[in-house]
Amino acid sequence: MLAPALTLLFLAAPTTVDAAASRRIAAPCTLVADRAIQYLEEHDFYTRKTEGGRIVLELGNDKAASTPSGKPLSLNRFSIRKYTLPKHLSPLRTYADFRTEGHLSLQSANEGSCDATLHFEISAYEWVWALGMIDDGYRSKFSSNGMLERLYIDAICDLFAKTTR
């Protein structure tokens, strides 16, 4: 009796994890924003810059987005497990049109340095394949496990590490 209750409690527990990656970069935030925009656009992400008390870059991917190593960013049913928290993908459902959206938040830490925080969210259009004629489907979201964030934030930090050497 206790084992099934513990299993049920474990499965019902919320799985919210802050998968954001943060780094301190030894450069002013405006310079970090300019170089990050250039870098991300070279990797086929589109960016939109908003400013307030901090600089926020809103990111999204094109179909041909690439990882920092230059390989295509593979977002599909099978590779989604690599970039998201474990979630059961139903064999009776079809997943298509995978998208990555994110926010790169830049906050001035002190004179000449900037705190950068990157967070991605991955989504896919989902429907029951057997009911494709009548099922309109919906866009489902997958929680990032932090792998993509670490890849891109480390690559952006490397841009500044190379220039200071």
C-alpha positions as CSV (number, residue, x, y, z in Angstrom):
1,M,0.0,0.0,0.0
2,L,2.8,2.4,0.8
3,A,4.8,1.7,-2.4
4,P,1.9,2.6,-4.8
5,A,1.2,5.7,-2.7
6,L,4.8,6.8,-2.9
7,T,4.9,6.1,-6.7
8,L,1.8,8.2,-7.2
9,L,3.2,11.0,-5.1
10,F,6.4,10.9,-7.1
11,L,4.6,11.0,-10.5
12,A,2.3,13.8,-9.4
13,A,5.1,16.0,-8.1
14,P,5.7,19.1,-10.2
15,T,8.7,19.0,-12.4
16,T,9.6,22.7,-12.6
17,V,13.2,23.2,-13.0
18,D,14.9,26.5,-13.8
19,A,17.0,25.4,-16.8
20,A,18.3,28.9,-17.4
21,A,22.1,29.3,-17.8
22,S,23.8,32.3,-16.3
23,R,27.3,33.7,-16.8
24,R,29.1,36.9,-15.9
25,I,30.8,38.4,-18.9
26,A,33.6,41.0,-18.6
27,A,32.2,43.5,-21.0
28,P,29.5,46.2,-21.0
29,C,26.0,44.9,-21.7
30,T,25.5,46.9,-24.9
31,L,28.6,45.3,-26.4
32,V,27.5,41.9,-25.2
33,A,24.1,42.5,-26.8
34,D,25.6,43.6,-30.1
35,R,27.9,40.6,-30.3
36,A,25.3,38.1,-29.1
37,I,22.8,39.4,-31.8
38,Q,25.5,39.0,-34.5
39,Y,26.5,35.5,-33.2
40,L,22.9,34.2,-32.9
41,E,21.9,35.6,-36.4
42,E,25.0,33.8,-37.9
43,H,23.4,30.6,-36.4
44,D,20.1,31.3,-38.0
45,F,18.2,32.6,-35.0
46,Y,16.1,35.7,-35.3
47,T,16.5,38.3,-32.5
48,R,14.4,41.2,-31.2
49,K,16.0,43.6,-28.7
50,T,13.9,45.2,-26.0
51,E,15.4,47.6,-23.4
52,G,14.2,48.7,-20.0
53,G,16.2,48.5,-16.8
54,R,18.0,45.6,-18.6
55,I,18.5,44.4,-22.1
56,V,16.4,41.4,-23.2
57,L,16.9,39.7,-26.5
58,E,13.9,37.6,-27.6
59,L,15.1,34.6,-29.7
60,G,13.5,32.2,-32.1
61,N,14.9,29.7,-34.6
62,D,14.6,29.3,-38.3
63,K,14.3,25.9,-39.8
64,A,18.1,25.9,-40.6
65,A,19.3,26.9,-37.1
66,S,22.7,25.5,-36.1
67,T,24.4,24.7,-32.9
68,P,27.6,26.5,-31.8
69,S,29.7,23.7,-33.4
70,G,28.0,24.5,-36.7
71,K,25.9,21.3,-36.9
72,P,22.2,21.7,-37.7
73,L,20.0,22.1,-34.6
74,S,18.0,18.9,-34.9
75,L,14.6,19.4,-33.4
76,N,12.3,16.4,-34.0
77,R,10.5,13.7,-32.1
78,F,13.6,11.7,-31.3
79,S,16.1,14.5,-30.5
80,I,13.7,16.4,-28.3
81,R,14.6,14.1,-25.5
82,K,18.2,15.5,-25.7
83,Y,17.1,19.1,-25.0
84,T,14.1,18.7,-22.7
85,L,13.1,17.2,-19.4
86,P,11.8,13.7,-19.6
87,K,8.3,13.7,-20.9
88,H,6.3,10.8,-22.3
89,L,5.8,11.3,-26.0
90,S,2.7,9.3,-27.0
91,P,3.1,6.8,-29.9
92,L,-0.4,7.7,-30.9
93,R,0.4,11.3,-31.4
94,T,2.2,13.1,-34.2
95,Y,4.6,16.0,-33.3
96,A,5.6,18.5,-36.0
97,D,6.9,22.0,-36.5
98,F,9.3,22.1,-33.6
99,R,10.3,25.6,-32.5
100,T,12.7,27.1,-30.1
101,E,12.1,30.4,-28.4
102,G,14.2,32.0,-25.8
103,H,15.3,35.1,-23.9
104,L,18.8,36.3,-23.3
105,S,18.6,38.8,-20.4
106,L,21.5,41.1,-19.8
107,Q,21.8,43.0,-16.5
108,S,24.7,45.3,-15.7
109,A,26.6,43.7,-12.8
110,N,29.2,46.5,-12.2
111,E,31.4,48.8,-14.2
112,G,32.5,46.9,-17.3
113,S,30.7,43.5,-16.6
114,C,27.4,42.1,-17.5
115,D,25.3,39.2,-16.1
116,A,23.8,37.2,-18.9
117,T,21.0,34.7,-18.4
118,L,19.6,32.5,-21.3
119,H,16.5,30.4,-21.2
120,F,14.9,28.5,-24.1
121,E,11.5,26.9,-24.4
122,I,10.8,24.2,-27.0
123,S,7.3,23.6,-28.5
124,A,5.8,21.4,-31.1
125,Y,2.4,21.1,-32.8
126,E,0.7,17.9,-31.6
127,W,-2.3,15.9,-32.7
128,V,-3.6,12.3,-32.6
129,W,-2.4,10.8,-35.9
130,A,-5.4,8.5,-36.3
131,L,-7.8,11.4,-35.9
132,G,-5.8,13.8,-38.2
133,M,-8.9,14.5,-40.3
134,I,-10.9,15.8,-37.4
135,D,-8.3,16.6,-34.7
136,D,-7.1,20.2,-35.0
137,G,-4.3,19.6,-32.6
138,Y,-2.5,22.1,-30.4
139,R,1.0,23.5,-29.7
140,S,2.5,21.7,-26.7
141,K,5.5,23.0,-24.7
142,F,8.5,21.1,-23.5
143,S,10.6,22.2,-20.5
144,S,14.2,22.7,-21.4
145,N,16.8,20.7,-19.5
146,G,19.4,23.4,-19.8
147,M,21.6,21.8,-22.4
148,L,20.8,24.3,-25.2
149,E,21.2,27.2,-22.8
150,R,24.7,26.1,-21.7
151,L,25.8,25.5,-25.3
152,Y,24.9,29.0,-26.5
153,I,25.8,31.0,-23.4
154,D,29.2,29.3,-23.3
155,A,29.7,30.1,-26.9
156,I,28.8,33.8,-26.3
157,C,31.1,34.0,-23.4
158,D,33.9,32.5,-25.5
159,L,33.5,35.5,-27.9
160,F,34.7,37.7,-25.1
161,A,37.3,35.4,-23.8
162,K,39.0,35.2,-27.2
163,T,39.2,39.0,-27.6
164,T,40.8,39.6,-24.1
165,R,43.6,37.1,-24.7
